[in-house]
Amino acid sequence: MDVGILIKDAIIINDGFEVQGSVLIKDGLISNVFLKYVPEDVLKSAEIIDATGKYLIPGIIDDQVHFREPGLTHKADIYTEAKAAVAGGVTSYMEMPNTNPQTTTQELLEEKYQIAAEKSLANYSFFIGANNDNLNELLKTDPKNVCGIKVFMGSSTGNMLVDNIETLEQIFKQSPLLIATHCEDEATIKANMTLYLEKYGDQMPVSCHPLIRSAEACYKSSALAVELAKKYNTRLHLLHLSSAMEMGLLSNHVPAKDKRITGEVCVHHLWFDDRDYKKYGNRIKWNPAVKSQNDKEKLMEALLNDTLDIIATDHAPHTLEEKNNSYTKAPSGGPLVQHSLNVMLELRKQGKISLGKIVQKMCHLPADIFQVHKRGYIREGYFADLALIDLDKKWTVNTDNILYKCKWSPFEGYTFTGRVVQTFVNGNLIYDYGEFNESKKGMRLTFDR
C-alpha cells in the first residue's frame, strides 16, 4: 500500500494563487492538496518532506527542445538533456524533429519514443517534422499521442525547409493537430547574407547576425503562417518569436486556451540583446537571432499583457569546438533547459515579472495550449509533476554543475538567486538536492484532443 509522500507547509504557486499548504502524493498522482491543516492519519502514515519557506510549483513543460538523438549525440542525447531538464524543474518536454535521420515518418517518430522510454528521466513528446513531400505521413499522426507537427518556414538546419506554397497550403488545410512553426523568410535571409558577405567576407562579426536574420525576415514568415492559419482555421503555435514587429500578429482578446493562434518567447530573447554579442560572441548565436533592446522589452511587455502565451527554451546544444568557429561556420543554438527557470527567477528579482506569471507561462499554459492530459497544475487527480524551489539559494553556474553533455552554458560564471532543490516526476522524487534517482523513467505525454 502506497502511504504517500507529503510535501508539508510549502508556499504553493498555482492557478493564480499563492498560499501555504501541503500536497500528498500517492500512486504517482496528487492525492490531496491541504490548504489549512493536514489530517492526523496522513501525518502519521506519510513520508514527510518539510518544505517550510520553500515554493512549490507545477513541473515546467518546455514545448521546444532539441535533444539531438538520434544521429547528433556528440552534442547531446535524450538521457543527458532530460537529466539536466529535471535539475531545472522541467518535468516534461516536447522535442523537435531535426535529428539525423529527421523525424519525418511515423516509424522514425516511434523509434524516438522507444529511446525516451528507456532513457528519459522526464516526461516526453516528439514533434513529427514536415517537409515538401511527406503530407501523407503527417496525416497519419495520432493527435492523442503526439504533441504536434513542426514546420520549418525558414530552415535552420538540414533540408527541412518547407518552401512550396502549395505544400504549405495543404498542411495548414489538412493538419489533424497543432502546427508549430519556425518562421524566418529564407529569401530575405539569403539576400541579407549576400550583402554582408560582400562587406566582410569570412571576417564577418557575429553582431551582423540580427541584421542578416532580421526582424523583417521573421515578420514576413510569421505573417504568412498567420495568414494560412486564418484561412484554414488551423491551430497554429508560433515558436520562439523574437521581434517587436511580430507582436502585432497576435491577440490577447481571449484566454490562451481558446486562441487558435498562440505565440511563444524563449528565455534567451528575454535576457540577451544585441549589445551582448561583443561579450558572448557565437555563444548567443541563435535562430531566430537575439535582436535589439527594444525588441527584448517589447517581448516582455507582450508576455505580461498575454499577447505571448508560453515561455520555452529552444534548447539546442552544440559543442564548444563547433561554437568557436568563425561566425559563418558556427552553428546556431545553445543549451538552456537546465537554467530556464533560473533566468525567469532572476527577471522576477529585477521586478520585471511575478512568480505567478512565470508559473502561468511555463507550466499552466503549455498544458492548456497543447491540451496535455492532467499535467501543468497542482490539482487533485493530476500527475504529481512538481518542483520545490528555495528562492534564497545563491549558486554560480560552472562546469562542475552544468549537466548538459556539451558542458557549457551562456550563463557560466553568473550567480543566480533561487534554485530547484527537489523535482518530482509522476510522483517519483527524481532530483533531490543534487542527487538523482534514475530507477524511474518519465512517461509519454498524452493529449486531450
C-alpha positions in Angstrom: 0.0 0.0 0.0 1.3 3.4 -1.0 1.3 5.5 2.2 2.3 8.6 0.1 4.7 11.4 0.3 3.6 14.6 2.0 5.2 17.9 0.9 4.4 19.8 4.0 3.9 23.6 4.6 5.2 24.8 1.2 4.2 28.1 -0.4 2.2 26.8 -3.3 2.1 28.9 -6.5 -0.7 27.6 -8.7 -3.7 28.8 -10.7 -3.0 32.5 -9.9 -2.8 31.9 -6.2 0.0 31.9 -3.6 -0.9 30.0 -0.5 0.7 28.0 2.2 -0.3 24.3 2.0 0.7 20.7 1.8 0.5 18.2 -1.1 0.0 14.5 -0.7 1.4 12.3 -3.5 0.1 8.7 -3.9 0.4 6.3 -6.8 2.1 8.9 -9.0 -0.8 11.4 -8.6 -1.6 14.4 -6.5 -4.0 12.7 -4.0 -4.8 15.8 -1.8 -4.0 19.4 -1.5 -4.4 20.6 2.1 -4.6 24.4 2.5 -5.4 24.6 6.2 -4.5 21.5 8.2 -3.3 18.0 7.4 -5.3 15.1 8.9 -3.6 13.3 11.7 -3.7 9.9 9.9 -1.9 11.4 6.9 0.8 13.0 9.2 1.3 9.6 10.9 1.4 7.4 7.8 3.0 9.5 5.0 6.7 10.1 4.3 7.0 13.8 5.2 9.2 16.4 3.3 9.4 19.6 5.3 9.0 22.4 2.7 8.7 25.3 5.2 9.8 28.5 3.5 10.1 26.9 0.1 8.0 27.4 -3.0 6.1 24.5 -4.7 5.2 24.9 -8.4 3.9 22.5 -11.0 6.6 20.9 -13.1 7.7 23.0 -16.1 6.6 21.9 -19.5 9.1 23.0 -22.2 7.4 22.8 -25.5 10.6 23.3 -27.6 13.8 21.4 -27.1 16.4 19.8 -29.4 18.0 16.8 -27.6 19.9 15.7 -30.7 19.2 12.0 -30.6 19.4 10.1 -32.9 22.4 10.9 -35.0 23.9 14.0 -33.4 24.7 12.6 -30.0 28.2 14.1 -29.8 26.3 17.3 -28.9 23.6 15.9 -26.6 21.3 13.0 -26.1 17.9 12.2 -24.5 19.5 10.9 -21.3 21.8 13.8 -20.6 19.5 16.6 -21.6 16.4 15.2 -19.8 18.5 14.9 -16.7 19.6 18.5 -17.0 16.0 19.4 -17.5 14.8 17.7 -14.3 17.5 19.5 -12.3 16.0 22.8 -13.6 12.4 21.8 -12.6 11.4 20.8 -16.1 9.3 17.6 -15.8 8.0 17.4 -19.4 9.4 18.3 -22.8 8.4 18.3 -26.4 11.4 17.6 -28.7 12.0 18.7 -32.3 12.4 16.6 -35.5 15.7 17.9 -37.0 17.7 15.0 -35.8 19.6 12.5 -38.0 17.6 10.9 -39.6 15.0 13.6 -39.5 11.7 12.6 -37.8 9.5 12.8 -40.9 7.8 9.3 -40.8 5.7 7.5 -38.2 8.3 4.8 -37.9 11.1 7.2 -37.1 8.9 9.0 -34.7 8.1 5.8 -32.8 11.8 5.0 -32.6 12.4 8.2 -30.7 9.6 7.3 -28.3 11.3 4.0 -27.7 14.6 5.7 -26.9 12.9 8.1 -24.5 11.1 5.3 -22.7 14.4 3.7 -21.9 16.4 6.8 -21.1 14.4 9.9 -20.2 14.1 10.9 -16.6 11.5 13.5 -17.7 8.1 13.0 -19.5 8.3 13.4 -23.2 6.6 14.0 -26.5 8.1 14.4 -30.0 7.0 16.5 -32.9 6.8 14.9 -36.4 8.5 17.1 -38.9 7.1 18.4 -42.2 8.9 18.6 -45.5 7.8 19.2 -49.0 7.0 15.6 -49.6 5.5 13.9 -46.5 2.0 15.2 -46.2 0.6 11.6 -46.1 2.9 10.8 -43.1 1.7 13.9 -41.3 -1.9 12.9 -41.8 -1.3 9.6 -40.0 -0.3 11.3 -36.8 -2.5 10.5 -33.8 -3.5 13.8 -32.0 -3.8 12.0 -28.7 -0.3 10.7 -28.6 1.9 13.3 -30.4 2.3 16.9 -29.4 2.2 18.5 -32.9 3.6 18.9 -36.4 6.7 21.0 -36.8 7.1 23.2 -39.9 10.3 25.0 -40.7 9.2 28.1 -42.6 12.8 29.1 -42.8 15.2 26.3 -42.3 17.8 26.4 -39.5 19.4 23.0 -40.1 19.3 20.2 -42.7 16.8 20.2 -45.6 13.5 20.6 -43.6 12.6 23.9 -45.1 9.0 23.8 -46.4 9.1 26.4 -49.2 6.5 25.0 -51.5 3.4 27.2 -51.1 1.1 24.5 -52.4 2.5 22.1 -49.8 2.1 24.6 -47.0 -1.5 25.2 -48.1 -2.3 21.5 -47.8 -0.5 21.1 -44.5 -2.4 24.0 -43.0 -5.7 22.8 -44.6 -5.5 19.2 -43.6 -3.4 19.1 -40.4 -5.0 16.8 -37.8 -3.4 18.6 -34.9 -1.5 21.7 -33.8 1.2 23.1 -36.2 4.2 24.7 -34.6 6.3 26.9 -36.9 9.9 28.2 -37.1 9.3 31.4 -39.0 12.1 33.2 -40.9 11.9 34.1 -44.5 14.6 32.3 -46.4 14.8 34.7 -49.4 15.2 37.7 -47.1 18.0 36.0 -45.1 19.9 34.9 -48.3 19.7 38.4 -49.7 21.0 39.9 -46.4 23.8 37.3 -46.2 25.0 38.2 -49.7 25.2 41.9 -48.7 27.2 41.2 -45.5 29.5 38.7 -47.1 30.4 41.2 -49.8 31.2 43.7 -47.0 33.0 41.5 -44.5 33.8 38.1 -46.1 35.0 35.5 -43.6 35.7 38.2 -41.1 32.1 38.9 -40.6 31.3 39.7 -36.9 28.6 37.9 -35.0 26.9 41.3 -34.4 25.7 41.0 -38.0 23.5 38.0 -37.1 20.4 40.0 -36.2 20.8 42.1 -39.3 21.0 39.1 -41.6 18.3 37.1 -39.8 16.4 40.3 -39.4 13.1 41.3 -37.8 11.7 41.8 -41.3 12.6 38.2 -42.2 10.8 36.9 -39.1 7.8 39.1 -39.6 7.3 38.1 -43.3 7.4 34.4 -42.5 5.2 34.7 -39.3 2.7 36.8 -41.2 2.4 34.1 -43.9 1.9 31.4 -41.2 -0.9 33.5 -39.6 -2.5 34.2 -43.0 -2.6 30.4 -43.7 -3.9 29.6 -40.2 -6.7 32.1 -40.5 -7.6 30.9 -44.0 -8.0 27.3 -42.9 -8.8 27.8 -39.2 -5.6 25.9 -38.3 -4.4 25.5 -34.8 -1.1 27.4 -35.1 1.6 27.9 -32.5 4.4 30.4 -33.4 7.7 29.2 -31.8 10.4 31.5 -30.4 9.1 34.9 -31.5 11.9 37.4 -31.3 10.8 40.8 -32.6 8.5 43.6 -31.6 7.2 43.7 -35.1 5.7 40.2 -34.8 3.6 41.1 -31.7 1.1 42.8 -34.0 0.2 39.4 -35.5 -1.1 38.1 -32.1 -4.1 38.9 -29.9 -4.8 38.9 -26.2 -8.6 39.3 -26.6 -9.4 35.8 -25.5 -7.9 33.3 -23.0 -4.9 31.4 -24.3 -6.7 28.1 -24.2 -9.3 29.4 -26.5 -6.9 31.0 -29.1 -6.5 29.4 -32.5 -3.1 31.2 -32.9 -0.7 31.3 -30.0 2.8 32.6 -29.5 5.9 31.6 -27.6 9.0 33.5 -26.4 12.3 31.9 -25.3 14.3 32.8 -22.3 17.3 34.0 -24.3 15.2 36.6 -26.1 14.1 37.9 -22.8 17.6 38.0 -21.3 20.1 39.0 -24.0 20.0 41.7 -26.7 22.4 42.8 -29.5 24.7 44.6 -27.1 25.7 41.2 -25.7 27.3 39.9 -28.9 30.5 41.7 -28.0 30.9 39.7 -24.8 29.4 36.3 -25.7 30.0 36.0 -29.5 28.7 32.8 -31.0 27.6 31.5 -27.7 24.4 33.6 -28.1 24.1 32.9 -31.8 20.5 31.6 -32.2 18.0 31.3 -34.9 15.9 33.5 -34.7 18.6 35.9 -33.7 18.8 37.8 -30.4 17.8 41.3 -31.5 17.6 44.9 -30.1 17.0 46.1 -26.6 13.7 47.4 -27.8 12.7 44.0 -29.2 13.6 42.4 -25.8 11.5 45.0 -23.9 8.5 44.6 -26.2 8.6 40.8 -25.9 8.4 41.1 -22.1 5.6 43.6 -22.5 3.7 41.2 -24.7 4.3 38.4 -22.3 2.9 40.4 -19.4 -0.2 41.5 -21.3 -0.9 37.9 -22.5 -0.2 38.6 -26.2 2.6 36.0 -25.8 1.4 32.7 -24.2 4.4 30.4 -23.4 8.0 30.7 -22.2 10.2 28.0 -23.6 13.9 27.4 -24.3 14.6 26.2 -27.8 17.4 24.3 -26.0 19.8 23.4 -28.9 23.3 22.3 -27.8 26.4 22.4 -29.9 30.0 21.6 -28.8 32.2 24.5 -27.8 34.5 23.4 -30.6 31.7 24.0 -33.1 30.7 27.3 -31.4 34.3 28.5 -31.5 34.3 28.6 -35.3 34.1 31.8 -37.2 30.6 33.4 -37.4 29.7 32.0 -40.8 30.8 28.5 -39.8 29.5 28.3 -36.2 26.1 26.7 -35.8 23.1 28.5 -34.2 21.7 27.3 -30.9 22.7 26.8 -27.3 21.9 24.8 -24.1 19.3 26.4 -21.9 16.9 23.8 -20.4 18.7 23.4 -17.0 18.7 27.2 -16.4 15.4 28.5 -17.9 13.6 28.8 -14.6 16.6 30.5 -13.1 16.6 33.1 -15.8 13.0 33.8 -15.1 13.5 33.9 -11.4 16.3 36.4 -11.9 14.0 38.6 -14.0 11.5 38.3 -11.2 14.2 39.5 -8.7 14.7 42.5 -11.1 11.0 43.3 -10.7 10.1 42.5 -14.4 7.7 39.6 -13.8 5.9 37.9 -11.0 6.3 34.3 -9.8 2.6 33.6 -10.6 3.1 34.8 -14.2 6.2 32.6 -14.6 4.2 29.6 -13.5 1.3 30.5 -15.8 3.6 30.8 -18.9 5.9 27.9 -18.1 3.5 25.4 -16.5 -0.2 26.1 -17.0 -0.4 27.4 -20.5 1.9 24.9 -22.2 -0.5 22.3 -20.7 -3.6 24.2 -21.8 -2.4 25.1 -25.3 -1.2 21.6 -26.2 -4.1 20.0 -24.2 -1.7 17.9 -22.2 -3.6 15.3 -20.1 -3.6 16.1 -16.4 -0.3 18.0 -16.1 0.7 21.6 -15.6 -1.3 22.3 -12.5 -1.2 21.4 -8.8 -4.7 19.7 -8.7 -6.0 16.6 -7.1 -6.0 13.8 -9.6 -3.3 15.3 -11.7 0.1 13.7 -12.2 2.5 14.7 -9.4 4.9 16.6 -11.6 6.3 19.2 -9.1 9.3 21.4 -8.4 10.3 22.7 -5.0 12.3 25.9 -5.1 14.5 27.6 -2.5 14.2 31.3 -3.6 17.0 32.4 -1.3 19.6 29.9 -2.5 22.5 31.5 -4.3 24.6 29.5 -6.7 27.1 30.1 -9.5 26.9 28.3 -12.8 30.1 26.5 -13.6 31.4 23.4 -15.4 31.0 21.3 -12.3 27.3 21.8 -12.0 26.4 22.0 -15.8 24.7 18.8 -16.7 24.4 19.3 -20.5 26.5 16.8 -22.5 28.2 19.8 -24.2 29.4 21.0 -20.7 29.0 24.8 -21.3 26.3 27.4 -20.8 26.0 31.1 -21.8 25.4 31.7 -18.1 28.7 30.3 -16.9 30.0 32.5 -14.1 26.7 34.0 -13.4 25.4 33.8 -9.8 21.7 33.1 -9.7 19.4 33.6 -6.7 16.9 30.8 -6.3 17.4 27.1 -7.1 15.3 24.0 -7.6 16.0 21.7 -4.7 13.7 18.8 -5.5 11.8 17.6 -8.6 9.1 15.1 -8.7 8.1 13.3 -12.0 5.0 11.2 -11.9 5.2 11.2 -8.1 8.8 10.0 -8.0 11.4 12.1 -6.3 13.9 12.1 -9.2 16.1 15.1 -8.2 16.9 15.7 -4.6 19.4 18.4 -3.6 21.8 17.4 -6.4 21.2 13.6 -6.3 19.2 11.7 -8.9 17.0 8.7 -8.7 17.5 7.1 -12.1 15.5 3.9 -11.4 12.3 5.6 -12.6 11.8 6.9 -16.1 9.4 9.5 -17.4 6.2 8.8 -19.3 4.9 9.6 -22.8 2.7 12.6 -22.7 -0.9 12.1 -23.9 -3.3 14.8 -25.1 -7.0 15.5 -24.5 -7.9 16.0 -28.2 
